Amino acid sequence: MLIRRMTATFGKLQEQTLELQDGLNILQAPNETGKSTWCAFLLSMLYGVNTKERDRGGVLADKNRYSPWSGAPMSGRLDCRVGEDALALFRATRRQAAPMGDFQALYAGTADPVPGLTGANCGETLLGVSREVYARSAFIRQGGVTVTQDPGLERRIAALITSGEEDTSYSEAVEALKKQLNRRRHNKTGQLPTLEAELQETEAQLASQAELTRQRENLLARSAELESREISLKEELAAQDRWELHRKRLDLQKTEEAAALAEEKAEALRRRLEEEGIPENDVTGRLRGAIVNLNTVRKSAEKAQEESDAAKAALTQAEKALSASPFAGQTAEEARKSSQALPATSLKAWDFCLAALAAGLFAAAGLGFWSGMDGMGPLQGWTYLPLVPLILGAAALAFLLLRRHGVKKHRDTLTTRYGTVNPQEITAQADAYAALLADRDAAKQAASAKSAAAQGLWQSVDVNAGGILEEVRRFAPAAYDIPSADAALRASALLRKELAEAEKAAHEARLRAEFQSGEAPEPVDSDAPPLLPPERGRDAVTEELETVQADLTALRSSLDRIAGRLHAAGDPLALRAAAERLTDEIAALEAEYAAIELAISTLARANTQLQGRFSPALGKRAAEIFGGLTGGAYTGVILDKALHVSAEPAGTGVPRDAGYLSAGAVDQLYLAVRLAVCDLVLPPEYAVPIVLDDALASFDDARCAAALAYLRKKAETRQILLFTCHSREAAFFRDDPAVSIQVLTAPAERV
């Protein structure tokens, strides 16, 4: 298999792509840039994400650890070549509970699916090994190069050195045999201890059976005495039941008579209500509600009438005030004009001018008159010139006297009409008259509105009252007004209530009769002989019966316990048969136990032989690789059956446990073992890619160079992905065109 390209939305990788080449790929990147994420992505694309894995011990499960940081669903694509076919593998997440659970495998460049390739078998189909084998061989992480046991790896090793079938695992077989061994006997548990305890219990039951039988005979005799007394007491109680039933039948007769009387009363009331046409309660309630509403409307009408009367009185007062004004009968505009057109009420300067003019005219007229009478010429008339002032004064005085008389008369008229001659006061009276006119108009409008409102309410009262009386007179013709109609409705409601109470009483009486009829279904037989009352009360008989029954219950309980114990113990023949059966089963299980122990020891010897065949080959190959990595410092590697490793320094001949080596030497040793496992375990026809995640981080430069040289040669037969945080690997292969070197940044770039 050859990986060409990976595109991931996985952990910190957001739709990032990694291009890969044949042979050795050096992928250099600083810490925290996604090297381990790419490795985990490759494993998830091949084998899927383990959805059953849970977080534990501070270690996150892959499904949580590599959840995309962007919040997008986990997904990816892997382009690869398998033989002559170019494939494109897709994994996507449709359900959060199944990350990357949606799998698709297509032939590259087409939409044709790869037949038989599913998300479950993808890795094992393309690589030829299971996830556990791949993770413990070719998938090498920093700090995780140690080889650990796994049933899958164990089956793969067994297949290589035996039959070639991968369905056999020593550890699984031994574990299954140990479970069977423990099933038969494990300390004090298992089938054998259980059967032994059961046999001991059976023998104990046989020993106690005779005593239980004797106790049961004694209890049976006492039980017969108590049962006879119980029958006698029950017969006495039956006689009391017959007496009480007789009394109940008598009580039933009285109850049925009372029920019949109650039903007759109710029927009489129903006939009366039908004859008188008494309405139903809903009609009565509606009419009484209408009367209540009518009274409410009547009160509103009375209040509206009071308000209308008050408005009319206010209108009358306004009209009286208007009539008392000297401007009565005028409009506001006419009053203002008349107050502004009043004549003068005192002599003015122009009055004296008019008086002088009048005096001059009068004098001229007088002189002409006198001249005409004496027959004088015009010149002669001047002889009367001394009389002119006298005439002028007299004329002016006469005019002023006449003018003064007219003014005085006008003042008297104003005083009589307005009570004052002051024009400002008369104008104020005109303004007040205008205000009175406005008040009168407002009062007239209010009186009209309130009168209409009161009239409407009274009309509503009359209409509603008429409707109520019309309905009430259908069953109460004597109802002539609302109070009498209300009284009729009250009487109807009382009759309906009386009927309801009578019907309820009749119903309850009938129910009592039916209940008593159930207790005493048969009527009293008047021809039967009279029953005699019991000699003693029911309580005394019941108390004695309860005592007898309690003793009998306790005795029967004891009998049941003894019977249960006898039943559990069984009869002697069955118990002896059971004991023989248990003895045989114990013997058979002990034989099986010995056979299983023999099988475990045989398997252990066989596994030791297999380890003896495999471990030398694995140790030899690991020693060759480890010697090359350390420059010949170590010449031997030894692995035990648990894959614990020891290394033999050159020239010593004494192997040293890995715990005594330095950290760098331990990583080199386990890397050599892992690479040897790859050579021996991975099927060569699949050319399984090897992935190393900072596996050389603790190597010094010399041993790192040796490891790189080995990987360079190894890459001639399979693809190798070496993720590293150092630059020395890239520097080592700088001039080697066969090695692909990438510096993973954001985004990745080629060098």
TAHU-V509413 format. One record per residue. N is the residue number from 1. PHI is phi in radians with two decimals (999 if undefined). OMEGA is omega in whole degrees, -180 to 180 (none if undefined). BURIAL is # if it has 24 or more other C-alpha atoms within 12 Angstrom, else .. Layout:
# TAHU-V509413
N_PHI_OMEGA_BURIAL + N_PHI_OMEGA_BURIAL
This chain:
# TAHU-V509413
1_999_-179_# + 2_-2.26_-179_# + 3_-1.53_-179_# + 4_-1.75_-174_# + 5_-2.71_174_# + 6_-2.30_176_# + 7_-2.17_-169_# + 8_-2.28_160_# + 9_-2.06_-163_# + 10_-2.76_-178_# + 11_1.09_-179_# + 12_-1.40_-180_# + 13_-1.42_-179_# + 14_-2.09_-180_# + 15_0.96_178_# + 16_-1.58_-176_# + 17_-2.11_178_# + 18_-2.18_178_# + 19_-1.57_-178_# + 20_-2.24_-178_# + 21_-2.09_174_# + 22_-1.15_173_# + 23_1.25_-173_# + 24_-1.57_177_# + 25_-2.03_176_# + 26_-1.65_-178_# + 27_-2.02_-174_# + 28_-1.69_178_# + 29_-2.83_176_# + 30_-1.13_175_. + 31_-1.07_178_. + 32_1.18_177_. + 33_-1.96_171_# + 34_1.86_179_# + 35_-1.12_-180_# + 36_-1.13_178_# + 37_-1.15_177_# + 38_-1.09_180_# + 39_-1.10_179_# + 40_-1.12_179_# + 41_-1.11_179_# + 42_-1.06_179_# + 43_-1.11_-180_# + 44_-1.24_178_# + 45_-1.15_-178_# + 46_-1.38_-172_# + 47_-2.03_-180_# + 48_1.48_179_# + 49_-1.75_-180_# + 50_-1.29_-178_# + 51_-1.35_-180_. + 52_-1.51_-178_. + 53_-1.19_-178_. + 54_-2.14_174_. + 55_-1.17_177_. + 56_-2.77_177_. + 57_1.05_-180_. + 58_1.35_-180_. + 59_-1.84_-179_. + 60_-1.40_172_. + 61_-1.18_-177_. + 62_-1.00_-177_# + 63_-1.13_177_# + 64_-1.68_-177_# + 65_-1.12_-176_# + 66_-1.87_172_# + 67_-1.12_-175_# + 68_-0.94_-180_# + 69_-1.13_-177_. + 70_-1.31_-176_. + 71_1.54_178_. + 72_-1.24_177_# + 73_-1.20_180_# + 74_-1.16_-179_# + 75_-2.79_178_# + 76_-3.07_178_# + 77_-2.41_178_# + 78_-2.28_176_# + 79_-1.73_-176_# + 80_-2.57_176_# + 81_-2.15_178_# + 82_-2.17_-175_# + 83_1.16_179_. + 84_-1.65_-175_. + 85_-1.77_172_. + 86_-1.74_-175_# + 87_-2.03_173_# + 88_-2.19_-179_# + 89_-1.80_-179_# + 90_-2.19_171_# + 91_-2.33_-180_# + 92_-2.45_-177_# + 93_-2.02_174_# + 94_-1.74_179_. + 95_-2.11_-178_. + 96_-1.05_-179_. + 97_-1.33_-179_. + 98_-2.28_-179_# + 99_-1.09_-180_# + 100_0.97_-179_# + 101_-1.46_179_# + 102_-1.61_-173_# + 103_-2.00_176_# + 104_-2.60_178_# + 105_-2.18_-178_# + 106_-2.19_169_# + 107_-1.26_-175_# + 108_-1.03_178_# + 109_1.42_179_. + 110_-2.36_175_. + 111_-1.86_-178_. + 112_-1.45_178_. + 113_-1.27_177_. + 114_-1.41_-175_# + 115_-1.17_175_. + 116_1.40_-178_. + 117_-1.69_-178_# + 118_-2.15_178_# + 119_-1.14_-178_# + 120_-1.37_-175_# + 121_-1.89_-174_. + 122_-0.99_-176_# + 123_-1.07_-177_# + 124_-1.22_178_# + 125_-1.25_-176_# + 126_-1.42_-176_# + 127_-1.85_178_# + 128_1.45_-180_# + 129_-2.41_179_# + 130_-1.33_180_# + 131_-1.06_-178_# + 132_-1.13_180_# + 133_-1.17_-180_# + 134_-1.11_-178_# + 135_-1.20_-179_# + 136_-1.74_179_# + 137_-2.27_-171_# + 138_-1.61_-179_# + 139_-1.85_-168_# + 140_-1.94_180_# + 141_-1.93_177_# + 142_-1.11_-179_# + 143_1.31_-180_. + 144_-2.22_-179_# + 145_-1.41_-179_# + 146_-1.06_178_# + 147_-1.48_179_# + 148_-2.12_-179_# + 149_-1.32_177_# + 150_-2.76_180_# + 151_-0.99_179_# + 152_-1.13_178_# + 153_-1.14_-180_# + 154_-1.12_178_# + 155_-1.13_180_# + 156_-1.15_178_# + 157_-1.13_180_# + 158_-1.10_179_# + 159_-1.13_-177_# + 160_-1.24_-173_# + 161_-1.87_179_# + 162_-2.23_-170_. + 163_-1.49_-175_. + 164_1.61_177_. + 165_-1.58_-176_. + 166_-1.83_178_# + 167_-2.07_-178_. + 168_-2.17_177_# + 169_-2.41_-180_# + 170_-1.04_-176_# + 171_-1.12_179_# + 172_-1.18_180_. + 173_-1.14_180_# + 174_-1.12_180_# + 175_-1.10_179_. + 176_-1.12_178_. + 177_-1.14_178_# + 178_-1.13_177_# + 179_-1.11_177_. + 180_-1.15_178_# + 181_-1.11_180_# + 182_-1.18_178_. + 183_-1.11_-180_. + 184_-1.47_176_# + 185_-2.75_174_# + 186_-2.44_-173_. + 187_0.95_-178_. + 188_-1.83_-180_. + 189_-2.03_-180_. + 190_1.98_-176_. + 191_-1.20_-178_# + 192_-1.11_177_# + 193_-1.04_-180_. + 194_-1.14_180_. + 195_-1.15_178_# + 196_-1.12_178_# + 197_-1.15_179_. + 198_-1.15_178_# + 199_-1.12_179_# + 200_-1.10_179_. + 201_-1.15_179_. + 202_-1.09_179_# + 203_-1.13_178_# + 204_-1.15_179_. + 205_-1.14_177_# + 206_-1.08_-177_# + 207_-1.23_-176_. + 208_-1.65_-174_. + 209_-1.14_-178_# + 210_-1.13_179_. + 211_-1.09_180_. + 212_-1.14_180_# + 213_-1.14_179_# + 214_-1.13_179_. + 215_-1.10_-179_. + 216_-1.13_180_# + 217_-1.11_179_. + 218_-1.11_-178_. + 219_-1.19_179_# + 220_-1.15_179_. + 221_-1.14_178_. + 222_-1.13_179_. + 223_-1.12_179_# + 224_-1.12_178_. + 225_-1.10_-178_. + 226_-1.16_180_# + 227_-1.15_178_. + 228_-1.14_179_. + 229_-1.17_179_. + 230_-1.11_179_# + 231_-1.10_-180_. + 232_-1.11_-180_. + 233_-1.17_179_# + 234_-1.16_176_. + 235_-1.14_177_. + 236_-1.14_177_# + 237_-1.16_178_# + 238_-1.13_176_. + 239_-1.10_177_. + 240_-1.14_177_# + 241_-1.12_179_. + 242_-1.14_178_. + 243_-1.12_-180_. + 244_-1.18_177_. + 245_-1.14_177_# + 246_-1.07_179_# + 247_-1.14_179_# + 248_-1.15_179_# + 249_-1.18_176_# + 250_-1.13_178_# + 251_-1.10_179_# + 252_-1.12_178_# + 253_-1.04_-180_# + 254_-1.14_-178_. + 255_-1.17_179_# + 256_-1.16_177_# + 257_-1.11_179_. + 258_-1.14_179_. + 259_-1.16_179_# + 260_-1.13_178_# + 261_-1.09_-180_. + 262_-1.13_179_# + 263_-1.19_177_# + 264_-1.11_179_. + 265_-1.10_180_# + 266_-1.12_179_# + 267_-1.13_178_. + 268_-1.11_178_. + 269_-1.13_178_# + 270_-1.09_179_# + 271_-1.11_179_. + 272_-1.08_-179_. + 273_-1.13_179_# + 274_-1.19_-179_. + 275_-1.14_-179_. + 276_-1.43_179_. + 277_1.19_-179_. + 278_-1.12_-177_# + 279_-1.26_176_# + 280_-1.26_-177_# + 281_-1.09_-179_# + 282_-1.17_177_. + 283_-1.19_179_. + 284_-1.05_179_# + 285_-1.10_179_. + 286_-1.14_-180_. + 287_-1.17_178_# + 288_-1.15_174_# + 289_-1.11_178_. + 290_-1.13_177_# + 291_-1.15_177_# + 292_-1.07_178_. + 293_-1.13_179_. + 294_-1.09_178_# + 295_-1.07_178_# + 296_-1.12_178_. + 297_-1.15_179_# + 298_-1.06_178_# + 299_-1.08_177_. + 300_-1.12_179_. + 301_-1.15_178_# + 302_-1.09_178_. + 303_-1.14_178_. + 304_-1.12_178_# + 305_-1.14_177_# + 306_-1.07_180_. + 307_-1.16_178_# + 308_-1.14_179_# + 309_-1.09_179_# + 310_-1.12_179_. + 311_-1.15_177_# + 312_-1.13_177_# + 313_-1.09_178_. + 314_-1.11_178_# + 315_-1.13_178_# + 316_-1.07_178_. + 317_-1.07_180_. + 318_-1.14_179_# + 319_-1.19_175_# + 320_-1.06_180_. + 321_-1.10_179_. + 322_-1.22_179_# + 323_-1.17_-180_. + 324_-1.31_-179_. + 325_-1.39_178_# + 326_-1.13_180_# + 327_-1.73_-176_# + 328_-0.95_180_# + 329_1.60_179_. + 330_-1.72_171_. + 331_-1.42_180_. + 332_-1.09_-179_# + 333_-1.20_179_. + 334_-1.11_179_. + 335_-1.10_179_# + 336_-1.13_-180_# + 337_-1.14_-180_. + 338_-1.15_178_. + 339_-1.26_-180_# + 340_-1.57_-178_. + 341_-1.81_180_. + 342_-1.27_176_. + 343_-1.20_-178_. + 344_-1.20_-179_. + 345_-1.91_177_. + 346_-2.76_179_. + 347_-1.22_-179_. + 348_-1.90_179_. + 349_-1.12_-179_. + 350_-1.25_174_. + 351_-1.10_179_. + 352_-1.21_177_. + 353_-1.12_177_. + 354_-1.12_178_. + 355_-1.11_179_# + 356_-1.12_179_# + 357_-1.06_179_. + 358_-1.10_180_# + 359_-1.12_179_# + 360_-1.12_179_# + 361_-1.08_179_. + 362_-1.12_180_# + 363_-1.15_179_# + 364_-1.09_178_# + 365_-1.10_-179_. + 366_-1.20_179_# + 367_-1.11_178_# + 368_-1.09_-180_# + 369_-1.12_-179_. + 370_-1.18_179_. + 371_-1.10_178_. + 372_-1.15_-178_. + 373_-1.29_-178_. + 374_-1.54_-179_. + 375_1.22_-179_. + 376_-1.60_174_. + 377_-1.44_-177_. + 378_-1.09_-178_. + 379_-1.29_-179_. + 380_-1.30_-179_. + 381_-1.14_-180_. + 382_-1.14_179_. + 383_-1.15_180_. + 384_-1.67_-175_. + 385_-1.03_178_. + 386_-1.07_-178_. + 387_-1.44_-174_. + 388_-1.09_-180_# + 389_-0.95_-179_. + 390_-1.11_-179_. + 391_-1.19_180_# + 392_-1.07_-179_# + 393_-1.09_-179_. + 394_-1.13_-179_. + 395_-1.16_-180_# + 396_-1.11_-179_# + 397_-1.12_-180_# + 398_-1.10_-180_. + 399_-1.14_-179_# + 400_-1.13_179_# + 401_-1.13_179_. + 402_-1.13_180_. + 403_-1.12_180_# + 404_-1.13_179_. + 405_-1.13_179_. + 406_-1.15_180_. + 407_-1.14_-179_. + 408_-1.10_179_. + 409_-1.11_179_. + 410_-1.15_178_. + 411_-1.10_179_# + 412_-1.09_180_. + 413_-1.12_179_. + 414_-1.09_-179_# + 415_-1.12_-180_. + 416_-1.12_-174_. + 417_-1.48_-172_. + 418_-1.89_-179_# + 419_1.36_179_. + 420_-2.82_176_. + 421_-1.93_-179_# + 422_-1.38_-179_. + 423_-1.05_-179_# + 424_-1.11_180_. + 425_-1.18_179_. + 426_-1.15_177_# + 427_-1.11_177_# + 428_-1.07_177_. + 429_-1.14_177_# + 430_-1.15_177_# + 431_-1.12_178_# + 432_-1.08_177_# + 433_-1.08_178_# + 434_-1.10_178_# + 435_-1.12_179_. + 436_-1.13_176_# + 437_-1.03_179_# + 438_-1.10_178_. + 439_-1.09_-180_# + 440_-1.09_-180_# + 441_-1.14_179_. + 442_-1.10_180_. + 443_-1.12_179_# + 444_-1.13_-180_# + 445_-1.15_179_. + 446_-1.10_-180_# + 447_-1.12_179_# + 448_-1.14_-179_# + 449_-1.14_-178_. + 450_-1.19_177_# + 451_-1.14_179_# + 452_-1.15_179_. + 453_-1.10_180_# + 454_-1.10_-180_# + 455_-1.11_179_# + 456_-1.12_180_. + 457_-1.13_179_# + 458_-1.12_178_# + 459_-1.13_178_. + 460_-1.10_178_. + 461_-1.03_-178_# + 462_-1.13_-178_. + 463_-1.13_-179_. + 464_-1.12_179_# + 465_-1.09_179_# + 466_-1.11_179_. + 467_-1.12_180_. + 468_-1.10_-178_# + 469_-1.12_180_# + 470_-1.09_180_. + 471_-1.26_-176_# + 472_-1.19_-176_# + 473_-1.20_176_# + 474_-1.14_178_. + 475_-2.09_178_# + 476_-2.42_-176_# + 477_-1.05_-177_. + 478_-1.38_-179_. + 479_-1.34_-176_. + 480_-1.70_178_. + 481_-2.54_-176_. + 482_-1.13_178_# + 483_-1.02_179_. + 484_-1.20_176_. + 485_-1.15_178_# + 486_-1.10_178_# + 487_-1.11_179_. + 488_-1.13_178_# + 489_-1.16_177_# + 490_-1.06_-180_# + 491_-1.12_178_# + 492_-1.12_179_# + 493_-1.08_179_# + 494_-1.13_178_. + 495_-1.13_178_# + 496_-1.10_178_# + 497_-1.11_179_. + 498_-1.09_178_. + 499_-1.15_180_# + 500_-1.07_179_# + 501_-1.15_179_. + 502_-1.15_179_# + 503_-1.13_178_# + 504_-1.10_179_. + 505_-1.10_179_# + 506_-1.14_180_# + 507_-1.12_179_# + 508_-1.13_178_. + 509_-1.13_179_# + 510_-1.19_177_# + 511_-1.11_178_. + 512_-1.09_-180_# + 513_-1.15_179_# + 514_-1.16_178_. + 515_-1.12_179_. + 516_-1.16_178_# + 517_-1.16_176_# + 518_-1.16_178_. + 519_-1.43_179_. + 520_-2.37_-172_# + 521_-1.16_-176_. + 522_-1.67_178_. + 523_-1.25_180_. + 524_-1.27_178_. + 525_-1.57_-177_. + 526_-1.20_-179_. + 527_-1.52_-178_. + 528_-1.27_179_. + 529_-1.17_-178_. + 530_-1.17_178_. + 531_-1.48_178_. + 532_-1.68_178_. + 533_-1.16_-179_. + 534_-1.14_-178_. + 535_-1.27_179_. + 536_-2.34_-174_. + 537_-1.27_180_. + 538_-1.11_-177_# + 539_-1.05_-179_. + 540_-1.13_180_. + 541_-1.15_-179_# + 542_-1.10_-180_. + 543_-1.07_179_. + 544_-1.13_179_. + 545_-1.11_179_# + 546_-1.08_178_. + 547_-1.10_179_. + 548_-1.08_-179_# + 549_-1.16_178_# + 550_-1.11_178_. + 551_-1.12_-179_. + 552_-1.17_179_# + 553_-1.12_179_. + 554_-1.10_180_. + 555_-1.14_179_# + 556_-1.16_176_# + 557_-1.09_177_. + 558_-1.12_177_. + 559_-1.08_180_# + 560_-1.11_179_. + 561_-1.11_179_. + 562_-1.13_179_# + 563_-1.12_178_# + 564_-1.12_179_. + 565_-1.16_177_# + 566_-1.13_179_# + 567_-1.15_179_. + 568_-1.12_180_. + 569_-1.31_-179_# + 570_1.39_177_# + 571_-1.35_-176_. + 572_-1.01_-179_. + 573_-1.11_-180_. + 574_-1.15_-180_. + 575_-1.15_179_# + 576_-1.16_177_. + 577_-1.12_179_. + 578_-1.13_179_# + 579_-1.09_178_# + 580_-1.12_179_. + 581_-1.09_-180_. + 582_-1.10_179_# + 583_-1.11_179_. + 584_-1.16_-180_. + 585_-1.14_179_. + 586_-1.08_180_# + 587_-1.12_-180_. + 588_-1.13_-180_. + 589_-1.15_178_# + 590_-1.14_177_# + 591_-1.16_178_. + 592_-1.12_180_. + 593_-1.07_180_# + 594_-1.15_180_. + 595_-1.16_179_. + 596_-1.16_177_# + 597_-1.05_178_. + 598_-1.12_180_. + 599_-1.11_-180_. + 600_-1.13_180_# + 601_-1.14_178_. + 602_-1.15_178_. + 603_-1.11_179_# + 604_-1.09_179_. + 605_-1.15_179_. + 606_-1.14_180_. + 607_-1.16_177_# + 608_-1.10_178_. + 609_-1.17_178_. + 610_-1.13_177_# + 611_-1.08_178_# + 612_-1.13_178_. + 613_-1.45_-175_. + 614_-1.51_-175_# + 615_-0.98_179_# + 616_-1.06_180_# + 617_-1.13_179_# + 618_-1.16_179_# + 619_-1.12_-180_# + 620_-1.12_-179_# + 621_-1.17_178_# + 622_-1.13_179_# + 623_-1.14_179_# + 624_-1.08_-179_# + 625_-1.21_-178_# + 626_-1.13_177_# + 627_-1.09_178_# + 628_-1.16_-179_# + 629_-1.20_-176_# + 630_-1.77_180_# + 631_1.20_179_# + 632_1.46_-179_. + 633_-1.22_180_# + 634_-2.26_-176_# + 635_-2.06_-177_# + 636_-2.50_176_# + 637_-2.38_-179_# + 638_-2.16_177_# + 639_-2.13_175_# + 640_-1.57_-175_# + 641_-1.20_176_# + 642_-1.59_-179_. + 643_1.15_170_# + 644_-1.34_-168_# + 645_-1.94_170_# + 646_-2.27_-179_# + 647_-2.13_-179_# + 648_-1.90_178_# + 649_-1.12_-178_# + 650_-1.08_175_. + 651_1.48_-177_. + 652_-1.72_-176_. + 653_1.27_-179_. + 654_-2.05_179_. + 655_-1.26_178_. + 656_-2.04_177_# + 657_-1.10_-178_. + 658_-1.03_-180_# + 659_-1.17_-179_. + 660_-1.60_-179_. + 661_-1.57_177_. + 662_-1.21_-178_. + 663_-1.08_179_. + 664_-1.14_-180_# + 665_-1.16_178_# + 666_-1.12_179_# + 667_-1.09_179_# + 668_-1.17_-180_# + 669_-1.10_-178_# + 670_-1.22_174_# + 671_-1.12_178_# + 672_-1.09_179_# + 673_-1.13_-180_# + 674_-1.09_179_# + 675_-1.16_176_# + 676_-1.16_177_# + 677_-1.05_178_# + 678_-1.04_-179_# + 679_-1.11_-173_# + 680_-1.61_-171_# + 681_-1.75_-174_# + 682_-1.26_-180_# + 683_-1.16_-176_# + 684_-1.12_-177_. + 685_-1.19_180_. + 686_-1.61_-179_# + 687_0.81_-174_# + 688_-1.11_178_# + 689_-1.15_176_# + 690_-1.82_-179_# + 691_-2.08_178_# + 692_-2.15_-180_# + 693_-1.89_-180_# + 694_0.93_-179_# + 695_-1.27_-179_# + 696_-1.83_-172_# + 697_-1.09_-176_# + 698_-1.65_179_# + 699_-1.35_171_# + 700_-1.30_-172_# + 701_-1.09_-177_. + 702_-1.15_-178_. + 703_-1.26_174_# + 704_-1.12_179_# + 705_-1.10_178_# + 706_-1.12_179_# + 707_-1.14_180_# + 708_-1.14_178_# + 709_-1.09_179_# + 710_-1.13_-179_# + 711_-1.13_178_# + 712_-1.04_179_# + 713_-1.24_180_. + 714_-1.11_-177_# + 715_-1.21_178_# + 716_-1.25_-178_. + 717_-1.97_180_. + 718_-2.69_178_# + 719_-1.37_179_# + 720_-2.24_176_# + 721_-1.93_-179_# + 722_-1.98_175_# + 723_-1.55_-177_# + 724_-2.59_177_# + 725_-1.73_-180_# + 726_-1.75_178_# + 727_-1.76_-175_# + 728_-1.21_178_# + 729_-1.15_178_# + 730_-1.12_179_# + 731_-1.15_-178_. + 732_-1.12_-177_# + 733_-1.85_-175_# + 734_-0.99_-175_. + 735_-1.71_-179_. + 736_-1.80_-177_. + 737_-1.22_-179_. + 738_-1.39_-179_. + 739_-1.83_177_# + 740_-1.53_-179_# + 741_-2.12_176_# + 742_-2.28_172_# + 743_-1.81_-176_# + 744_-1.45_173_# + 745_-2.16_177_. + 746_-2.08_3_. + 747_-1.56_-179_. + 748_-1.18_179_. + 749_-2.37_-179_. + 750_-1.59_174_. + 751_-2.24_none_.
